[in-house]
Amino acid sequence: MAKVVMGKRSRFKIQRRLGVELPGLGRPGALDKRPFGPGQHGNTGGRRQKLSEFAIRLREKQKMLFHYGLREQQMRNYVKRARRVRGKPLIDALVGLIERRLDNLVFRLGFAPSMAAARQLVAHGHVLVNGRKLDVPAAILRPGDKVALTKKGYQSQGYLQARSNPRIDPPDWLTIEIEQGERVGKLNEEPDSTAVPFAFNGQYVVEYYSAVG
């Protein structure tokens, strides 16, 4: 399957269509001037387009896919894993898995300006977990794990861009320490659905996957 590369305009259109800014796309301000969907049917003259129950739930699911940069099959696999987690609501277990992905942690720690940039940083071998290189973006970390960059990683354009123009602040379940003059992140605990850094309805996501299987 060919890799789809989203340009600046595409990322703006996605956020306008979904009606929410998604930090993972790395393009702030998408809703500043045109807070309605793209295309001739986007501007309804102040009237809201009525969505079906299915469309409402589909939109909430799409928010997660686009922000985290996941494919549909990946999301379905996470849903299956989350269903096996005991003692937690499904949406908390689902978000707990996705938010602990290495590429997401690199982004949430402010080491990259977008999820795509974070994924690239990991895949190119510039990320260290507990002192060792780990180049698997989908690797799921555990509480106590530390995330740092290689020397080249700290000098990369993506890291410098993220530091000069932070996209979002690190959440309280991550801490940043300074070790040998460089920023090192630590995962303190498993996050729940409140960790999602944009407005969404987790129950609708659960209902969507309950309906489609």
C-alpha positions as CSV (number, residue, x, y, z in Angstrom):
1,M,0.0,0.0,0.0
2,A,1.4,3.4,-1.0
3,K,2.1,5.8,1.8
4,V,-0.2,8.8,1.8
5,V,1.6,12.1,2.5
6,M,-0.6,14.9,3.8
7,G,0.3,18.4,2.8
8,K,-0.4,21.6,4.7
9,R,-3.8,22.2,2.9
10,S,-4.9,18.6,3.5
11,R,-4.2,18.9,7.2
12,F,-6.2,22.1,7.4
13,K,-9.1,20.6,5.5
14,I,-9.2,17.5,7.8
15,Q,-9.4,19.7,10.9
16,R,-12.1,22.0,9.4
17,R,-14.2,19.0,8.3
18,L,-14.0,17.5,11.8
19,G,-14.5,20.8,13.5
20,V,-11.6,20.5,15.9
21,E,-7.9,21.2,15.9
22,L,-5.8,18.0,16.1
23,P,-2.4,18.7,17.7
24,G,-0.9,15.6,16.1
25,L,-1.2,17.1,12.6
26,G,1.2,19.9,13.6
27,R,-0.8,22.7,11.9
28,P,-2.3,25.0,14.4
29,G,-4.8,27.7,13.4
30,A,-6.9,25.5,11.0
31,L,-10.1,26.9,12.4
32,D,-9.1,30.5,13.0
33,K,-10.4,31.9,9.7
34,R,-12.7,29.2,8.4
35,P,-14.4,27.4,11.3
36,F,-16.5,25.4,8.9
37,G,-15.9,22.4,6.7
38,P,-14.1,22.7,3.4
39,G,-15.8,22.6,0.0
40,Q,-19.0,24.2,-1.3
41,H,-21.1,22.5,1.3
42,G,-18.9,23.5,4.2
43,N,-20.3,26.9,4.8
44,T,-24.0,26.5,5.6
45,G,-24.6,30.2,6.4
46,G,-24.5,29.5,10.1
47,R,-26.8,26.5,9.9
48,R,-25.4,23.2,11.2
49,Q,-25.7,20.2,8.9
50,K,-27.6,17.4,10.6
51,L,-25.5,14.3,10.9
52,S,-26.8,10.8,11.2
53,E,-26.1,8.8,14.4
54,F,-23.6,6.8,12.5
55,A,-21.9,9.8,11.0
56,I,-21.5,11.4,14.5
57,R,-19.7,8.3,15.8
58,L,-17.7,8.0,12.7
59,R,-16.4,11.6,13.1
60,E,-15.3,10.9,16.7
61,K,-13.4,7.8,15.5
62,Q,-11.8,9.8,12.7
63,K,-10.5,12.4,15.1
64,M,-8.5,9.7,16.8
65,L,-7.2,8.2,13.6
66,F,-6.0,11.5,12.1
67,H,-4.5,12.8,15.4
68,Y,-2.5,9.7,16.2
69,G,-1.8,8.9,12.6
70,L,-3.3,5.4,12.7
71,R,-4.7,3.2,10.0
72,E,-8.2,1.7,10.6
73,Q,-6.8,-1.8,11.0
74,Q,-4.4,-0.6,13.7
75,M,-7.2,1.0,15.6
76,R,-9.3,-2.1,15.4
77,N,-6.4,-4.1,16.8
78,Y,-6.1,-1.7,19.7
79,V,-9.8,-2.0,20.4
80,K,-9.4,-5.8,20.5
81,R,-6.5,-5.5,22.9
82,A,-8.4,-2.9,25.1
83,R,-11.3,-5.3,25.4
84,R,-9.0,-7.8,27.1
85,V,-8.0,-5.3,29.7
86,R,-9.9,-5.9,33.0
87,G,-10.9,-3.4,35.5
88,K,-11.1,-0.4,33.1
89,P,-13.7,1.1,30.9
90,L,-13.0,0.3,27.3
91,I,-12.2,3.8,26.2
92,D,-9.7,4.3,29.1
93,A,-8.0,1.1,28.1
94,L,-7.9,2.0,24.5
95,V,-6.5,5.5,25.0
96,G,-4.1,4.1,27.6
97,L,-2.6,1.8,24.9
98,I,-2.4,4.4,22.1
99,E,-1.1,7.2,24.3
100,R,1.8,5.0,25.4
101,R,3.0,4.4,21.9
102,L,6.6,5.5,21.6
103,D,5.8,7.9,18.7
104,N,3.0,9.5,20.7
105,L,5.3,9.9,23.8
106,V,8.0,11.6,21.7
107,F,5.3,14.0,20.4
108,R,3.7,14.6,23.9
109,L,7.1,15.3,25.4
110,G,7.7,18.1,22.9
111,F,10.5,16.3,21.1
112,A,8.8,16.6,17.7
113,P,6.3,19.2,16.2
114,S,3.8,16.6,14.9
115,M,3.0,12.9,15.2
116,A,4.5,12.3,11.7
117,A,7.7,14.0,12.7
118,A,7.8,12.0,15.9
119,R,7.3,8.7,14.0
120,Q,10.1,9.7,11.6
121,L,12.4,10.5,14.6
122,V,11.8,7.0,16.0
123,A,12.1,5.2,12.7
124,H,15.4,6.8,12.0
125,G,16.9,5.5,15.2
126,H,17.1,8.9,17.1
127,V,15.1,7.8,20.1
128,L,16.4,6.1,23.2
129,V,14.2,4.2,25.7
130,N,15.9,3.5,29.0
131,G,19.3,4.2,27.3
132,R,18.8,2.0,24.3
133,K,17.8,2.8,20.8
134,L,14.3,1.8,19.9
135,D,13.1,2.3,16.3
136,V,9.6,0.9,16.6
137,P,7.0,3.8,16.6
138,A,4.2,1.4,17.8
139,A,6.2,0.1,20.8
140,I,4.1,0.5,23.9
141,L,6.0,1.7,27.0
142,R,5.4,1.0,30.6
143,P,5.3,3.3,33.7
144,G,8.9,4.0,34.7
145,D,10.3,4.0,31.2
146,K,12.4,6.9,30.2
147,V,12.5,8.5,26.7
148,A,15.5,10.5,25.4
149,L,17.1,11.3,22.0
150,T,20.4,10.6,20.5
151,K,22.9,13.4,20.0
152,K,21.7,13.7,16.4
153,G,18.1,13.6,17.6
154,Y,18.6,16.6,19.9
155,Q,20.2,18.5,16.9
156,S,17.5,17.5,14.4
157,Q,15.4,20.1,12.7
158,G,12.2,18.6,14.1
159,Y,13.4,18.7,17.7
160,L,14.6,22.3,17.4
161,Q,11.3,23.3,15.7
162,A,9.3,21.7,18.5
163,R,11.3,23.4,21.2
164,S,11.1,26.8,19.6
165,N,7.3,26.6,19.0
166,P,5.8,24.1,21.4
167,R,2.5,22.6,20.1
168,I,1.1,21.4,23.4
169,D,2.4,21.2,27.0
170,P,3.4,17.7,28.3
171,P,0.6,16.1,30.3
172,D,0.9,15.5,34.1
173,W,1.5,11.8,33.6
174,L,4.8,12.6,32.0
175,T,7.7,14.4,33.6
176,I,10.7,16.0,32.0
177,E,14.1,15.9,33.7
178,I,17.4,17.3,32.6
179,E,20.1,14.7,32.4
180,Q,23.6,15.7,31.1
181,G,22.2,18.9,29.9
182,E,19.4,17.4,27.8
183,R,15.7,16.9,28.2
184,V,14.6,13.3,29.2
185,G,11.0,12.3,29.6
186,K,9.6,9.7,32.0
187,L,6.3,7.9,31.8
188,N,4.9,8.0,35.4
189,E,1.6,6.2,35.0
190,E,-0.8,4.8,32.5
191,P,-3.0,7.5,31.1
192,D,-6.8,7.3,30.6
193,S,-9.2,8.9,28.2
194,T,-8.7,12.3,29.8
195,A,-5.2,12.3,28.2
196,V,-6.6,12.9,24.7
197,P,-5.5,16.4,23.8
198,F,-8.6,17.5,21.9
199,A,-12.3,17.6,22.3
200,F,-13.9,14.2,21.6
201,N,-16.6,11.9,22.9
202,G,-15.0,8.6,23.9
203,Q,-18.4,6.9,24.3
204,Y,-19.2,7.5,20.6
205,V,-15.9,5.8,19.7
206,V,-16.8,2.8,21.8
207,E,-20.3,2.7,20.2
208,Y,-18.8,3.0,16.7
209,Y,-16.6,-0.1,17.2
210,S,-19.4,-2.0,18.9
211,A,-21.6,-1.4,15.9
212,V,-19.1,-2.3,13.2
213,G,-17.5,-5.2,15.1
